[in-house]
Amino acid sequence: MKKTLVFLPLAFSLAFCASNTQIKKFYEDALKERLEGVKVEILKREKLPDTDFEAVTVKFSAKGMSQEDLIFTKDNIIAPDIIDVKQNISYKQSYELKKMEKERENFSKKALKELEKEKMIISLGDKNKPLLYVFSDPECPYCRMHLKNIRQELKTHQMKLILTPVHGISAFDKAALIYKESKNAKSDEEKIKILEKYYDEKIAHYSQRGTNSLKVDEKEVEAVKKLYEKYSSLGLRAVPMIIEAK
Protein backbone atom coordinates (compact mmCIF):
# COMPACT_ATOMS: atom_id res chain seq x y z
CA MET A 1 0.00 0.00 0.00
CA LYS A 2 1.28 3.42 -0.89
CA LYS A 3 2.67 5.33 2.09
CA THR A 4 1.57 8.92 2.57
CA LEU A 5 2.55 11.69 4.90
CA VAL A 6 -0.17 12.83 7.25
CA PHE A 7 -0.46 16.58 7.67
CA LEU A 8 -3.25 18.02 9.75
CA PRO A 9 -3.87 21.69 8.94
CA LEU A 10 -5.99 23.16 11.74
CA ALA A 11 -8.13 26.28 11.89
CA PHE A 12 -6.23 29.25 13.28
CA SER A 13 -7.09 32.93 13.67
CA LEU A 14 -3.90 34.73 12.75
CA ALA A 15 -2.92 38.30 13.39
CA PHE A 16 -1.89 38.90 9.77
CA CYS A 17 -3.14 38.69 6.21
CA ALA A 18 -2.40 35.24 4.85
CA SER A 19 -0.12 35.85 1.90
CA ASN A 20 1.75 32.96 0.23
CA THR A 21 4.89 33.73 2.21
CA GLN A 22 2.99 33.89 5.48
CA ILE A 23 1.11 30.64 4.85
CA LYS A 24 4.38 28.86 4.05
CA LYS A 25 6.09 30.19 7.15
CA PHE A 26 3.15 29.35 9.39
CA TYR A 27 2.98 25.69 8.35
CA GLU A 28 6.75 25.22 8.22
CA ASP A 29 6.98 26.52 11.79
CA ALA A 30 3.98 24.45 12.92
CA LEU A 31 5.26 21.18 11.39
CA LYS A 32 9.03 21.41 11.79
CA GLU A 33 9.08 19.70 15.20
CA ARG A 34 7.10 16.72 13.85
CA LEU A 35 8.64 16.56 10.37
CA GLU A 36 12.26 17.50 10.04
CA GLY A 37 13.03 19.40 6.84
CA VAL A 38 9.38 19.91 5.87
CA LYS A 39 8.86 22.23 2.93
CA VAL A 40 5.66 24.05 2.02
CA GLU A 41 4.82 25.20 -1.50
CA ILE A 42 1.79 27.20 -2.64
CA LEU A 43 0.58 25.67 -5.90
CA LYS A 44 -2.60 27.57 -6.62
CA ARG A 45 -4.93 30.27 -5.27
CA GLU A 46 -8.44 30.99 -6.47
CA LYS A 47 -11.45 32.85 -5.14
CA LEU A 48 -14.40 30.73 -4.08
CA PRO A 49 -17.59 31.73 -5.91
CA ASP A 50 -20.12 33.67 -3.81
CA THR A 51 -17.76 33.92 -0.82
CA ASP A 52 -14.98 36.18 0.43
CA PHE A 53 -12.64 33.20 0.86
CA GLU A 54 -9.77 32.03 -1.31
CA ALA A 55 -8.99 28.34 -1.82
CA VAL A 56 -5.25 27.67 -1.57
CA THR A 57 -3.67 24.43 -2.78
CA VAL A 58 -0.64 23.68 -0.61
CA LYS A 59 2.02 21.03 -1.19
CA PHE A 60 3.82 19.59 1.85
CA SER A 61 7.11 17.72 1.26
CA ALA A 62 9.35 15.81 3.67
CA LYS A 63 11.51 12.68 3.70
CA GLY A 64 11.16 12.10 -0.02
CA MET A 65 7.35 12.11 0.05
CA SER A 66 4.81 14.80 -0.69
CA GLN A 67 1.13 15.48 -0.24
CA GLU A 68 -1.22 18.18 -1.48
CA ASP A 69 -3.95 19.72 0.63
CA LEU A 70 -6.52 22.46 0.29
CA ILE A 71 -6.93 25.25 2.83
CA PHE A 72 -9.10 28.35 2.85
CA THR A 73 -8.18 31.89 3.81
CA LYS A 74 -9.87 35.25 4.35
CA ASP A 75 -8.23 38.29 5.89
CA ASN A 76 -6.41 36.89 8.96
CA ILE A 77 -8.10 33.48 8.97
CA ILE A 78 -6.83 30.09 7.76
CA ALA A 79 -9.31 27.19 7.84
CA PRO A 80 -9.15 23.53 6.74
CA ASP A 81 -12.70 23.57 5.32
CA ILE A 82 -15.74 25.75 4.67
CA ILE A 83 -19.18 24.26 5.15
CA ASP A 84 -22.31 25.84 3.70
CA VAL A 85 -25.09 24.55 5.98
CA LYS A 86 -27.87 25.93 3.76
CA GLN A 87 -26.64 24.04 0.71
CA ASN A 88 -25.20 21.18 2.77
CA ILE A 89 -21.86 21.52 0.97
CA SER A 90 -18.34 20.94 2.23
CA TYR A 91 -16.02 22.89 -0.06
CA LYS A 92 -13.14 20.60 0.92
CA GLN A 93 -15.11 17.45 0.09
CA SER A 94 -16.27 18.93 -3.20
CA TYR A 95 -12.66 19.72 -4.09
CA GLU A 96 -11.49 16.20 -3.22
CA LEU A 97 -14.25 14.60 -5.30
CA LYS A 98 -13.40 16.73 -8.32
CA LYS A 99 -9.71 15.91 -7.88
CA MET A 100 -10.43 12.17 -7.67
CA GLU A 101 -12.60 12.30 -10.78
CA LYS A 102 -9.88 14.11 -12.70
CA GLU A 103 -7.27 11.57 -11.57
CA ARG A 104 -9.63 8.75 -12.60
CA GLU A 105 -10.10 10.26 -16.06
CA ASN A 106 -6.35 10.70 -16.53
CA PHE A 107 -5.66 7.14 -15.39
CA SER A 108 -8.36 5.71 -17.66
CA LYS A 109 -6.87 7.38 -20.73
CA LYS A 110 -3.37 6.08 -19.96
CA ALA A 111 -4.48 2.62 -18.83
CA LEU A 112 -6.69 1.88 -21.85
CA LYS A 113 -3.69 1.96 -24.17
CA GLU A 114 -1.87 -0.54 -21.96
CA LEU A 115 -4.94 -2.72 -21.38
CA GLU A 116 -5.40 -3.36 -25.10
CA LYS A 117 -2.19 -5.41 -25.04
CA GLU A 118 -2.37 -6.72 -21.44
CA LYS A 119 -1.92 -10.50 -21.05
CA MET A 120 -2.49 -10.87 -17.29
CA ILE A 121 -6.26 -10.67 -17.54
CA ILE A 122 -9.13 -12.89 -16.42
CA SER A 123 -11.81 -12.66 -19.11
CA LEU A 124 -15.48 -13.21 -18.33
CA GLY A 125 -18.71 -12.89 -20.28
CA ASP A 126 -19.94 -12.61 -23.85
CA LYS A 127 -17.35 -11.00 -26.12
CA ASN A 128 -20.14 -9.31 -28.08
CA LYS A 129 -21.27 -7.26 -25.06
CA PRO A 130 -19.82 -3.90 -23.92
CA LEU A 131 -16.44 -4.36 -22.24
CA LEU A 132 -15.52 -3.35 -18.69
CA TYR A 133 -11.98 -3.49 -17.32
CA VAL A 134 -11.93 -4.04 -13.55
CA PHE A 135 -8.86 -3.55 -11.35
CA SER A 136 -9.38 -5.65 -8.23
CA ASP A 137 -7.78 -7.03 -5.05
CA PRO A 138 -8.74 -10.32 -3.29
CA GLU A 139 -8.51 -8.68 0.14
CA CYS A 140 -10.28 -5.41 -0.64
CA PRO A 141 -13.72 -5.30 1.07
CA TYR A 142 -15.17 -3.18 -1.75
CA CYS A 143 -13.82 -5.60 -4.35
CA ARG A 144 -15.55 -8.42 -2.47
CA MET A 145 -18.80 -6.46 -2.67
CA HIS A 146 -18.29 -6.02 -6.41
CA LEU A 147 -17.62 -9.74 -6.87
CA LYS A 148 -20.95 -10.63 -5.19
CA ASN A 149 -22.79 -8.88 -8.03
CA ILE A 150 -20.58 -10.07 -10.87
CA ARG A 151 -23.04 -12.63 -12.30
CA GLN A 152 -25.70 -9.95 -12.60
CA GLU A 153 -23.25 -7.55 -14.23
CA LEU A 154 -22.24 -10.17 -16.78
CA LYS A 155 -25.82 -10.23 -18.09
CA THR A 156 -25.16 -6.87 -19.75
CA HIS A 157 -21.35 -6.67 -20.04
CA GLN A 158 -18.24 -8.69 -20.65
CA MET A 159 -15.49 -8.14 -18.12
CA LYS A 160 -11.72 -8.33 -17.95
CA LEU A 161 -10.26 -8.48 -14.43
CA ILE A 162 -6.77 -7.22 -13.66
CA LEU A 163 -5.58 -8.18 -10.18
CA THR A 164 -3.61 -5.31 -8.68
CA PRO A 165 -3.47 -5.90 -4.89
CA VAL A 166 -2.91 -3.03 -2.47
CA HIS A 167 -3.07 -5.11 0.73
CA GLY A 168 0.39 -6.64 0.89
CA ILE A 169 1.97 -10.07 0.46
CA SER A 170 -1.13 -12.10 1.33
CA ALA A 171 -3.15 -10.45 -1.45
CA PHE A 172 -0.30 -10.85 -3.95
CA ASP A 173 -0.13 -14.57 -3.14
CA LYS A 174 -3.85 -14.98 -3.70
CA ALA A 175 -3.77 -13.01 -6.95
CA ALA A 176 -0.97 -15.23 -8.28
CA LEU A 177 -2.96 -18.35 -7.41
CA ILE A 178 -6.12 -16.97 -9.01
CA TYR A 179 -4.25 -16.31 -12.25
CA LYS A 180 -2.72 -19.79 -12.14
CA GLU A 181 -5.95 -21.69 -11.43
CA SER A 182 -8.02 -19.63 -13.87
CA LYS A 183 -5.89 -20.80 -16.78
CA ASN A 184 -7.44 -24.28 -16.45
CA ALA A 185 -11.02 -23.06 -15.96
CA LYS A 186 -13.34 -24.11 -18.77
CA SER A 187 -16.22 -21.72 -18.09
CA ASP A 188 -17.06 -18.35 -16.58
CA GLU A 189 -18.71 -20.09 -13.64
CA GLU A 190 -15.50 -22.00 -12.87
CA LYS A 191 -13.51 -18.76 -12.96
CA ILE A 192 -16.01 -17.04 -10.65
CA LYS A 193 -15.80 -19.96 -8.20
CA ILE A 194 -12.02 -19.57 -8.12
CA LEU A 195 -12.38 -15.84 -7.47
CA GLU A 196 -14.91 -16.47 -4.71
CA LYS A 197 -12.59 -18.97 -3.05
CA TYR A 198 -9.72 -16.51 -2.68
CA TYR A 199 -11.87 -13.42 -2.11
CA ASP A 200 -13.62 -15.06 0.86
CA GLU A 201 -13.10 -12.78 3.87
CA LYS A 202 -12.92 -15.82 6.15
CA ILE A 203 -9.49 -16.59 4.70
CA ALA A 204 -8.21 -13.00 4.76
CA HIS A 205 -4.91 -14.19 6.26
CA TYR A 206 -4.92 -17.66 4.72
CA SER A 207 -1.90 -17.04 2.54
CA GLN A 208 0.36 -15.45 5.14
CA ARG A 209 3.74 -17.10 4.80
CA GLY A 210 4.17 -19.65 7.56
CA THR A 211 2.70 -22.97 8.67
CA ASN A 212 -0.47 -22.41 6.61
CA SER A 213 1.34 -21.00 3.61
CA LEU A 214 -0.22 -21.59 0.20
CA LYS A 215 1.95 -23.17 -2.45
CA VAL A 216 2.82 -20.07 -4.40
CA ASP A 217 5.39 -19.70 -7.12
CA GLU A 218 7.62 -16.72 -6.32
CA LYS A 219 8.00 -15.89 -10.01
CA GLU A 220 4.22 -15.74 -10.40
CA VAL A 221 3.92 -13.53 -7.33
CA GLU A 222 6.63 -11.26 -8.72
CA ALA A 223 4.69 -10.99 -11.98
CA VAL A 224 1.63 -9.74 -10.05
CA LYS A 225 3.77 -7.20 -8.21
CA LYS A 226 5.12 -5.89 -11.52
CA LEU A 227 1.58 -5.70 -12.86
CA TYR A 228 0.55 -3.56 -9.89
CA GLU A 229 3.63 -1.36 -10.23
CA LYS A 230 2.90 -0.78 -13.92
CA TYR A 231 -0.62 0.48 -13.36
CA SER A 232 0.31 2.31 -10.18
CA SER A 233 2.85 4.29 -12.21
CA LEU A 234 0.00 5.24 -14.57
CA GLY A 235 -2.06 6.60 -11.69
CA LEU A 236 -3.98 3.68 -10.16
CA ARG A 237 -4.66 4.71 -6.56
CA ALA A 238 -7.60 2.60 -5.41
CA VAL A 239 -9.58 -0.56 -6.17
CA PRO A 240 -12.01 -1.55 -7.43
CA MET A 241 -11.36 0.68 -10.44
CA ILE A 242 -13.74 0.14 -13.35
CA ILE A 243 -13.02 1.46 -16.83
CA GLU A 244 -15.46 1.22 -19.71
CA ALA A 245 -13.75 0.41 -22.99
CA LYS A 246 -14.65 2.68 -25.87
C-alpha positions as CSV (number, residue, x, y, z in Angstrom):
1,M,0.0,0.0,0.0
2,K,1.3,3.4,-0.9
3,K,2.7,5.3,2.1
4,T,1.6,8.9,2.6
5,L,2.5,11.7,4.9
6,V,-0.2,12.8,7.2
7,F,-0.5,16.6,7.7
8,L,-3.2,18.0,9.7
9,P,-3.9,21.7,8.9
10,L,-6.0,23.2,11.7
11,A,-8.1,26.3,11.9
12,F,-6.2,29.3,13.3
13,S,-7.1,32.9,13.7
14,L,-3.9,34.7,12.7
15,A,-2.9,38.3,13.4
16,F,-1.9,38.9,9.8
17,C,-3.1,38.7,6.2
18,A,-2.4,35.2,4.8
19,S,-0.1,35.8,1.9
20,N,1.8,33.0,0.2
21,T,4.9,33.7,2.2
22,Q,3.0,33.9,5.5
23,I,1.1,30.6,4.8
24,K,4.4,28.9,4.0
25,K,6.1,30.2,7.2
26,F,3.2,29.4,9.4
27,Y,3.0,25.7,8.3
28,E,6.7,25.2,8.2
29,D,7.0,26.5,11.8
30,A,4.0,24.4,12.9
31,L,5.3,21.2,11.4
32,K,9.0,21.4,11.8
33,E,9.1,19.7,15.2
34,R,7.1,16.7,13.8
35,L,8.6,16.6,10.4
36,E,12.3,17.5,10.0
37,G,13.0,19.4,6.8
38,V,9.4,19.9,5.9
39,K,8.9,22.2,2.9
40,V,5.7,24.0,2.0
41,E,4.8,25.2,-1.5
42,I,1.8,27.2,-2.6
43,L,0.6,25.7,-5.9
44,K,-2.6,27.6,-6.6
45,R,-4.9,30.3,-5.3
46,E,-8.4,31.0,-6.5
47,K,-11.5,32.9,-5.1
48,L,-14.4,30.7,-4.1
49,P,-17.6,31.7,-5.9
50,D,-20.1,33.7,-3.8
51,T,-17.8,33.9,-0.8
52,D,-15.0,36.2,0.4
53,F,-12.6,33.2,0.9
54,E,-9.8,32.0,-1.3
55,A,-9.0,28.3,-1.8
56,V,-5.3,27.7,-1.6
57,T,-3.7,24.4,-2.8
58,V,-0.6,23.7,-0.6
59,K,2.0,21.0,-1.2
60,F,3.8,19.6,1.8
61,S,7.1,17.7,1.3
62,A,9.3,15.8,3.7
63,K,11.5,12.7,3.7
64,G,11.2,12.1,0.0
65,M,7.4,12.1,0.0
66,S,4.8,14.8,-0.7
67,Q,1.1,15.5,-0.2
68,E,-1.2,18.2,-1.5
69,D,-4.0,19.7,0.6
70,L,-6.5,22.5,0.3
71,I,-6.9,25.2,2.8
72,F,-9.1,28.4,2.8
73,T,-8.2,31.9,3.8
74,K,-9.9,35.2,4.3
75,D,-8.2,38.3,5.9
76,N,-6.4,36.9,9.0
77,I,-8.1,33.5,9.0
78,I,-6.8,30.1,7.8
79,A,-9.3,27.2,7.8
80,P,-9.1,23.5,6.7
81,D,-12.7,23.6,5.3
82,I,-15.7,25.8,4.7
83,I,-19.2,24.3,5.1
84,D,-22.3,25.8,3.7
85,V,-25.1,24.5,6.0
86,K,-27.9,25.9,3.8
87,Q,-26.6,24.0,0.7
88,N,-25.2,21.2,2.8
89,I,-21.9,21.5,1.0
90,S,-18.3,20.9,2.2
91,Y,-16.0,22.9,-0.1
92,K,-13.1,20.6,0.9
93,Q,-15.1,17.5,0.1
94,S,-16.3,18.9,-3.2
95,Y,-12.7,19.7,-4.1
96,E,-11.5,16.2,-3.2
97,L,-14.2,14.6,-5.3
98,K,-13.4,16.7,-8.3
99,K,-9.7,15.9,-7.9
100,M,-10.4,12.2,-7.7
101,E,-12.6,12.3,-10.8
102,K,-9.9,14.1,-12.7
103,E,-7.3,11.6,-11.6
104,R,-9.6,8.8,-12.6
105,E,-10.1,10.3,-16.1
106,N,-6.3,10.7,-16.5
107,F,-5.7,7.1,-15.4
108,S,-8.4,5.7,-17.7
109,K,-6.9,7.4,-20.7
110,K,-3.4,6.1,-20.0
111,A,-4.5,2.6,-18.8
112,L,-6.7,1.9,-21.9
113,K,-3.7,2.0,-24.2
114,E,-1.9,-0.5,-22.0
115,L,-4.9,-2.7,-21.4
116,E,-5.4,-3.4,-25.1
117,K,-2.2,-5.4,-25.0
118,E,-2.4,-6.7,-21.4
119,K,-1.9,-10.5,-21.0
120,M,-2.5,-10.9,-17.3
121,I,-6.3,-10.7,-17.5
122,I,-9.1,-12.9,-16.4
123,S,-11.8,-12.7,-19.1
124,L,-15.5,-13.2,-18.3
125,G,-18.7,-12.9,-20.3
126,D,-19.9,-12.6,-23.9
127,K,-17.4,-11.0,-26.1
128,N,-20.1,-9.3,-28.1
129,K,-21.3,-7.3,-25.1
130,P,-19.8,-3.9,-23.9
131,L,-16.4,-4.4,-22.2
132,L,-15.5,-3.3,-18.7
133,Y,-12.0,-3.5,-17.3
134,V,-11.9,-4.0,-13.6
135,F,-8.9,-3.6,-11.4
136,S,-9.4,-5.6,-8.2
137,D,-7.8,-7.0,-5.1
138,P,-8.7,-10.3,-3.3
139,E,-8.5,-8.7,0.1
140,C,-10.3,-5.4,-0.6
141,P,-13.7,-5.3,1.1
142,Y,-15.2,-3.2,-1.7
143,C,-13.8,-5.6,-4.4
144,R,-15.5,-8.4,-2.5
145,M,-18.8,-6.5,-2.7
146,H,-18.3,-6.0,-6.4
147,L,-17.6,-9.7,-6.9
148,K,-21.0,-10.6,-5.2
149,N,-22.8,-8.9,-8.0
150,I,-20.6,-10.1,-10.9
151,R,-23.0,-12.6,-12.3
152,Q,-25.7,-10.0,-12.6
153,E,-23.2,-7.5,-14.2
154,L,-22.2,-10.2,-16.8
155,K,-25.8,-10.2,-18.1
156,T,-25.2,-6.9,-19.8
157,H,-21.4,-6.7,-20.0
158,Q,-18.2,-8.7,-20.6
159,M,-15.5,-8.1,-18.1
160,K,-11.7,-8.3,-18.0
161,L,-10.3,-8.5,-14.4
162,I,-6.8,-7.2,-13.7
163,L,-5.6,-8.2,-10.2
164,T,-3.6,-5.3,-8.7
165,P,-3.5,-5.9,-4.9
166,V,-2.9,-3.0,-2.5
167,H,-3.1,-5.1,0.7
168,G,0.4,-6.6,0.9
169,I,2.0,-10.1,0.5
170,S,-1.1,-12.1,1.3
171,A,-3.1,-10.5,-1.4
172,F,-0.3,-10.8,-3.9
173,D,-0.1,-14.6,-3.1
174,K,-3.9,-15.0,-3.7
175,A,-3.8,-13.0,-6.9
176,A,-1.0,-15.2,-8.3
177,L,-3.0,-18.4,-7.4
178,I,-6.1,-17.0,-9.0
179,Y,-4.3,-16.3,-12.3
180,K,-2.7,-19.8,-12.1
181,E,-5.9,-21.7,-11.4
182,S,-8.0,-19.6,-13.9
183,K,-5.9,-20.8,-16.8
184,N,-7.4,-24.3,-16.4
185,A,-11.0,-23.1,-16.0
186,K,-13.3,-24.1,-18.8
187,S,-16.2,-21.7,-18.1
188,D,-17.1,-18.3,-16.6
189,E,-18.7,-20.1,-13.6
190,E,-15.5,-22.0,-12.9
191,K,-13.5,-18.8,-13.0
192,I,-16.0,-17.0,-10.7
193,K,-15.8,-20.0,-8.2
194,I,-12.0,-19.6,-8.1
195,L,-12.4,-15.8,-7.5
196,E,-14.9,-16.5,-4.7
197,K,-12.6,-19.0,-3.1
198,Y,-9.7,-16.5,-2.7
199,Y,-11.9,-13.4,-2.1
200,D,-13.6,-15.1,0.9
201,E,-13.1,-12.8,3.9
202,K,-12.9,-15.8,6.2
203,I,-9.5,-16.6,4.7
204,A,-8.2,-13.0,4.8
205,H,-4.9,-14.2,6.3
206,Y,-4.9,-17.7,4.7
207,S,-1.9,-17.0,2.5
208,Q,0.4,-15.5,5.1
209,R,3.7,-17.1,4.8
210,G,4.2,-19.7,7.6
211,T,2.7,-23.0,8.7
212,N,-0.5,-22.4,6.6
213,S,1.3,-21.0,3.6
214,L,-0.2,-21.6,0.2
215,K,1.9,-23.2,-2.5
216,V,2.8,-20.1,-4.4
217,D,5.4,-19.7,-7.1
218,E,7.6,-16.7,-6.3
219,K,8.0,-15.9,-10.0
220,E,4.2,-15.7,-10.4
221,V,3.9,-13.5,-7.3
222,E,6.6,-11.3,-8.7
223,A,4.7,-11.0,-12.0
224,V,1.6,-9.7,-10.1
225,K,3.8,-7.2,-8.2
226,K,5.1,-5.9,-11.5
227,L,1.6,-5.7,-12.9
228,Y,0.6,-3.6,-9.9
229,E,3.6,-1.4,-10.2
230,K,2.9,-0.8,-13.9
231,Y,-0.6,0.5,-13.4
232,S,0.3,2.3,-10.2
233,S,2.8,4.3,-12.2
234,L,0.0,5.2,-14.6
235,G,-2.1,6.6,-11.7
236,L,-4.0,3.7,-10.2
237,R,-4.7,4.7,-6.6
238,A,-7.6,2.6,-5.4
239,V,-9.6,-0.6,-6.2
240,P,-12.0,-1.6,-7.4
241,M,-11.4,0.7,-10.4
242,I,-13.7,0.1,-13.3
243,I,-13.0,1.5,-16.8
244,E,-15.5,1.2,-19.7
245,A,-13.8,0.4,-23.0
246,K,-14.7,2.7,-25.9
